[in-house]
Amino acid sequence: VQLVQSGGGLVRPGGSLTLSCAGSGFTFEDFGLSWYRRAPGKAREWLGLIYSSGDQINYSDSVKGRFTISRDNAKNMLYLQLNNLRPEDTAVYYCKIPTLEFWGQGTQVTVGS
């Protein structure tokens, strides 16, 4: 099983980024997938869950309306679109297969000027 993340980087406040998470070694379309983040000095925070078919998505209140989770099962890809970014969104972002307790390697997002 592998989850390989890409995207991330430095973005100005109000900007946008898209994070990607490529899955392999498992039947991607059979699993719900989650995004998390860990900000400096804070506990890991759950951001949302997309069900296996992509027809249902749950978000934490902290990012609802600003972040969008999507997936492309044909490409074995999971995405997190981050909009209207704030300095407090600075964190390492992780994708996860919840039922396998398997994590991506994480990718840094820094919001600042």
MARBA-3410 file (N, C-alpha, C, O; in Angstrom, 1 decimal):
113
0.9,-1.2,0.0,0.0,0.0,0.0,0.9,1.2,0.0,1.9,1.3,0.7 ~ 0.5,2.2,-0.9,1.2,3.5,-0.9,0.3,4.6,-1.1,-0.7,4.5,-1.8 ~ 0.5,5.7,-0.4,-0.1,7.0,-0.6,1.0,8.0,-0.8,1.7,8.3,0.2 ~ 1.1,8.5,-2.0,2.2,9.5,-2.3,1.6,10.9,-2.5,0.8,11.0,-3.5 ~ 2.0,11.8,-1.7,1.4,13.1,-1.8,2.3,14.1,-2.6,3.5,13.9,-2.7
1.6,15.0,-3.2,2.3,16.1,-3.9,1.5,17.4,-3.8,0.3,17.4,-3.3 ~ 2.1,18.5,-4.2,1.5,19.8,-4.0,2.0,20.4,-2.8,3.1,20.0,-2.3 ~ 1.4,21.4,-2.3,1.9,22.1,-1.2,2.9,23.2,-1.6,3.2,23.4,-2.7 ~ 3.4,23.9,-0.5,4.3,25.0,-0.8,3.9,26.2,0.0,3.2,26.2,0.9 ~ 4.5,27.3,-0.5,4.3,28.7,0.1,3.2,29.4,-0.7,3.3,29.5,-1.9
2.2,29.9,0.0,1.2,30.7,-0.7,0.8,31.9,0.1,0.9,31.9,1.4 ~ 0.4,33.0,-0.5,0.0,34.2,0.2,-1.4,34.0,0.8,-2.2,33.3,0.3 ~ -1.7,34.8,1.8,-3.0,34.7,2.4,-4.0,35.1,1.3,-3.8,36.0,0.5 ~ -5.1,34.3,1.3,-6.2,34.5,0.3,-5.9,33.6,-0.9,-6.8,33.6,-1.8 ~ -4.8,33.0,-1.0,-4.5,32.2,-2.2,-5.0,30.8,-2.1,-5.8,30.5,-1.2
-4.7,30.0,-3.1,-5.2,28.7,-3.3,-4.1,27.7,-3.6,-3.1,28.1,-4.1 ~ -4.4,26.5,-3.2,-3.5,25.4,-3.5,-4.3,24.1,-3.7,-5.4,24.0,-3.2 ~ -3.7,23.2,-4.5,-4.3,21.9,-4.6,-3.3,20.8,-4.2,-2.2,20.8,-4.7 ~ -3.7,20.0,-3.2,-2.9,18.9,-2.8,-3.4,17.6,-3.5,-4.6,17.4,-3.7 ~ -2.5,16.7,-3.8,-2.8,15.5,-4.4,-2.3,14.3,-3.6,-1.3,14.4,-2.9
-3.0,13.2,-3.7,-2.6,12.0,-3.0,-2.8,10.8,-4.0,-4.0,10.5,-4.3 ~ -1.8,10.2,-4.4,-1.9,9.1,-5.3,-1.8,7.7,-4.6,-0.9,7.5,-3.8 ~ -2.8,6.9,-4.8,-2.9,5.6,-4.1,-2.4,4.5,-5.0,-2.7,4.5,-6.2 ~ -1.8,3.5,-4.4,-1.4,2.3,-5.1,-1.3,1.1,-4.2,-1.2,1.3,-3.0 ~ -1.4,-0.1,-4.7,-1.2,-1.3,-3.9,-2.5,-1.7,-3.2,-2.5,-2.6,-2.3
-3.6,-1.1,-3.5,-4.9,-1.4,-2.9,-6.0,-1.0,-3.9,-5.7,-0.3,-4.9 ~ -7.2,-1.6,-3.7,-8.3,-1.2,-4.6,-8.8,0.1,-4.2,-9.7,0.2,-3.3 ~ -8.3,1.1,-4.9,-8.6,2.5,-4.5,-10.1,2.8,-4.3,-10.5,3.4,-3.4 ~ -10.9,2.3,-5.3,-12.3,2.7,-5.3,-13.1,2.1,-4.2,-14.3,2.4,-4.0 ~ -12.5,1.2,-3.4,-13.2,0.5,-2.4,-13.1,1.2,-1.0,-13.7,0.8,-0.1
-12.3,2.2,-0.9,-12.0,2.8,0.3,-12.3,4.3,0.4,-12.1,5.1,-0.5 ~ -13.0,4.6,1.6,-13.1,6.0,1.9,-11.7,6.6,2.3,-10.8,5.8,2.7 ~ -11.5,7.9,2.1,-10.2,8.5,2.3,-10.4,9.8,3.0,-11.4,10.5,2.8 ~ -9.4,10.1,3.8,-9.5,11.3,4.7,-8.3,12.2,4.4,-7.3,11.8,3.9 ~ -8.5,13.5,4.8,-7.4,14.4,4.9,-7.3,14.9,6.4,-8.3,15.1,7.1
-6.1,15.1,6.8,-5.8,15.6,8.1,-4.7,16.7,7.9,-4.1,16.9,6.9 ~ -4.5,17.4,9.0,-3.3,18.4,9.1,-2.8,18.4,10.5,-3.6,18.2,11.4 ~ -1.6,18.8,10.6,-1.0,19.1,11.9,-0.3,20.4,11.8,0.7,20.6,11.1 ~ -0.8,21.4,12.5,-0.2,22.7,12.6,0.9,22.7,13.6,0.9,21.9,14.6 ~ 1.9,23.6,13.5,3.0,23.6,14.5,2.4,23.8,16.0,1.6,24.7,16.3
2.8,22.9,16.8,2.4,22.9,18.2,1.0,22.5,18.5,0.5,22.7,19.6 ~ 0.3,21.9,17.5,-1.0,21.5,17.7,-1.2,20.1,17.4,-0.4,19.4,16.8 ~ -2.3,19.5,17.9,-2.7,18.1,17.6,-3.1,18.0,16.1,-3.5,18.9,15.5 ~ -3.0,16.8,15.7,-3.4,16.5,14.3,-4.9,16.7,14.2,-5.7,16.3,15.1 ~ -5.4,17.3,13.1,-6.8,17.7,13.0,-7.4,17.0,11.8,-6.8,17.1,10.7
-8.5,16.4,12.0,-9.3,15.8,10.9,-9.9,16.9,10.1,-10.5,17.8,10.6 ~ -9.8,16.9,8.7,-10.4,17.9,7.8,-11.6,17.4,7.1,-12.5,18.1,6.9 ~ -11.6,16.1,6.8,-12.8,15.6,6.0,-12.6,14.2,5.5,-11.5,13.6,5.6 ~ -13.7,13.6,5.1,-13.7,12.3,4.6,-14.5,12.2,3.3,-15.6,12.8,3.2 ~ -14.0,11.5,2.3,-14.8,11.3,1.1,-15.0,9.8,1.0,-14.1,9.0,1.1
-16.3,9.4,0.8,-16.6,8.0,0.7,-16.1,7.4,-0.6,-15.6,8.1,-1.5 ~ -16.1,6.1,-0.6,-15.4,5.4,-1.7,-15.9,5.8,-3.1,-15.0,5.9,-4.0 ~ -17.1,6.0,-3.3,-17.7,6.4,-4.6,-17.5,7.8,-4.9,-17.7,8.3,-6.0 ~ -17.2,8.6,-3.8,-17.1,10.1,-4.0,-18.5,10.8,-3.9,-18.5,12.0,-4.0 ~ -19.5,10.1,-3.6,-20.8,10.7,-3.6,-21.2,11.3,-2.3,-22.2,12.0,-2.2
-20.4,11.1,-1.3,-20.6,11.8,0.0,-19.3,12.2,0.6,-18.3,11.5,0.6 ~ -19.3,13.5,1.1,-18.1,14.1,1.6,-18.5,14.8,2.9,-19.5,15.5,3.0 ~ -17.8,14.5,4.0,-18.0,15.2,5.2,-16.8,16.1,5.5,-15.6,15.7,5.2 ~ -17.0,17.3,6.0,-16.0,18.2,6.3,-16.0,18.7,7.8,-17.1,18.7,8.4 ~ -14.9,19.0,8.3,-14.9,19.6,9.6,-15.4,21.1,9.5,-15.3,21.7,8.4
-15.9,21.6,10.5,-16.5,22.9,10.5,-15.4,24.0,10.2,-15.7,25.0,9.7 ~ -14.2,23.6,10.6,-13.1,24.6,10.5,-12.7,24.9,9.0,-12.1,25.9,8.7 ~ -13.0,24.0,8.1,-12.6,24.2,6.7,-13.8,24.1,5.8,-13.6,24.4,4.6 ~ -15.0,23.8,6.3,-16.2,23.8,5.4,-16.4,25.1,4.7,-16.4,26.1,5.3 ~ -16.6,25.0,3.4,-16.8,26.2,2.6,-15.5,26.8,2.0,-15.5,27.5,1.0
-14.3,26.4,2.5,-13.0,26.8,2.0,-12.3,25.7,1.3,-11.6,26.0,0.3 ~ -12.3,24.5,1.8,-11.6,23.4,1.3,-12.6,22.4,0.6,-13.7,22.3,1.0 ~ -12.1,21.8,-0.4,-12.9,20.8,-1.2,-12.1,19.6,-1.4,-11.0,19.6,-1.9 ~ -12.8,18.5,-1.0,-12.2,17.1,-1.2,-12.8,16.5,-2.4,-14.0,16.6,-2.6 ~ -12.0,15.9,-3.3,-12.5,15.2,-4.4,-11.6,14.0,-4.7,-10.5,13.8,-4.1
-12.1,13.1,-5.6,-11.3,12.0,-5.9,-11.6,11.6,-7.4,-12.7,11.9,-7.9 ~ -10.6,10.9,-8.0,-10.8,10.4,-9.3,-10.4,8.9,-9.2,-9.2,8.5,-9.2 ~ -11.4,8.1,-9.1,-11.1,6.6,-8.9,-10.5,6.0,-10.1,-9.8,5.0,-10.0 ~ -10.7,6.6,-11.3,-10.1,6.0,-12.5,-8.6,6.2,-12.5,-7.8,5.5,-13.1 ~ -8.2,7.3,-11.8,-6.7,7.6,-11.8,-6.1,7.3,-10.4,-4.9,7.5,-10.2
-6.9,6.7,-9.5,-6.4,6.5,-8.1,-5.9,7.7,-7.5,-4.8,7.7,-6.9 ~ -6.6,8.8,-7.6,-6.1,10.1,-7.1,-7.2,10.7,-6.1,-8.4,10.6,-6.3 ~ -6.6,11.2,-5.1,-7.4,12.0,-4.1,-6.9,13.4,-4.1,-5.7,13.7,-4.3 ~ -7.8,14.4,-3.9,-7.4,15.8,-4.0,-8.0,16.6,-2.8,-9.0,16.2,-2.2 ~ -7.2,17.6,-2.5,-7.7,18.6,-1.5,-7.5,20.0,-2.1,-6.3,20.4,-2.2
-8.5,20.7,-2.4,-8.4,22.0,-2.9,-8.6,23.0,-1.7,-9.6,22.9,-1.0 ~ -7.6,23.8,-1.5,-7.6,24.8,-0.4,-7.7,26.2,-1.0,-6.9,26.6,-1.8 ~ -8.8,26.8,-0.6,-9.1,28.2,-1.1,-9.1,29.2,0.1,-9.3,28.8,1.3 ~ -8.9,30.4,-0.3,-8.9,31.5,0.7,-8.1,31.2,1.9,-8.5,31.3,3.1 ~ -6.8,30.8,1.7,-6.0,30.4,2.7,-5.6,31.4,3.7,-5.5,32.6,3.4
-5.5,31.0,5.0,-5.1,31.9,6.1,-3.8,31.5,6.7,-3.4,30.3,6.6 ~ -3.1,32.4,7.4,-1.9,31.9,8.1,-2.1,30.8,9.0,-1.2,29.9,9.1 ~ -3.3,30.7,9.6,-3.5,29.6,10.5,-3.7,28.2,9.8,-3.9,27.2,10.5 ~ -3.8,28.2,8.5,-3.9,27.0,7.7,-2.5,26.4,7.5,-2.3,25.3,7.0 ~ -1.4,27.1,7.9,-0.1,26.6,7.8,0.0,25.3,8.6,-0.3,25.2,9.8
0.4,24.2,8.0,0.5,22.9,8.6,1.1,21.9,7.6,1.3,22.2,6.4 ~ 1.3,20.7,8.1,1.6,19.6,7.3,0.3,18.8,7.1,-0.4,18.5,8.0 ~ 0.0,18.6,5.8,-1.3,18.0,5.4,-1.0,16.5,5.0,-0.1,16.2,4.4 ~ -1.9,15.7,5.5,-1.8,14.2,5.3,-3.1,13.6,4.7,-4.2,14.0,5.1 ~ -2.9,12.7,3.8,-4.0,11.9,3.4,-4.0,10.6,4.1,-2.9,10.2,4.6
-5.1,9.9,4.2,-5.1,8.7,5.1,-6.2,7.7,4.6,-7.3,8.2,4.1 ~ -5.9,6.5,4.6,-7.0,5.4,4.5,-7.4,5.1,5.9,-6.7,4.3,6.6 ~ -8.6,5.6,6.3,-8.9,5.4,7.7,-9.1,3.9,8.1,-8.6,3.5,9.2 ~ -9.6,3.1,7.3,-9.9,1.7,7.7,-8.6,0.9,7.7,-8.6,-0.2,8.4 ~ -7.6,1.3,7.1,-6.3,0.7,7.1,-5.3,1.3,8.0,-4.2,0.9,8.2
-5.7,2.5,8.6,-4.8,3.3,9.4,-3.5,3.5,8.7,-2.4,3.4,9.2 ~ -3.6,3.9,7.4,-2.4,4.1,6.6,-2.4,5.5,6.1,-3.4,6.1,5.7 ~ -1.2,6.1,6.3,-1.0,7.6,6.0,-0.1,7.8,4.8,0.8,7.1,4.5 ~ -0.4,9.0,4.2,0.6,9.5,3.2,1.7,10.1,4.0,1.7,10.2,5.2 ~ 2.8,10.6,3.2,4.0,11.0,3.9,3.9,12.5,4.4,4.7,12.9,5.1
2.8,13.2,4.0,2.6,14.5,4.4,3.2,15.5,3.5,4.2,15.2,2.8 ~ 2.6,16.7,3.4,3.2,17.8,2.5,2.9,19.1,3.3,1.9,19.3,3.8 ~ 3.9,19.9,3.2,3.9,21.2,4.0,3.2,22.3,3.2,3.4,22.5,2.0 ~ 2.2,22.9,3.8,1.6,24.1,3.3,1.9,25.3,4.2,1.7,25.2,5.4 ~ 2.5,26.3,3.7,2.8,27.5,4.5,2.1,28.7,3.9,2.2,29.0,2.7
1.3,29.4,4.7,0.6,30.6,4.2,1.2,31.8,4.9,1.2,32.0,6.1 ~ 1.8,32.6,4.0,2.4,33.8,4.5,2.9,34.7,3.4,2.8,34.3,2.2 ~ 3.4,35.8,3.7,3.9,36.7,2.7,5.4,36.7,2.7,6.1,37.4,1.9
END
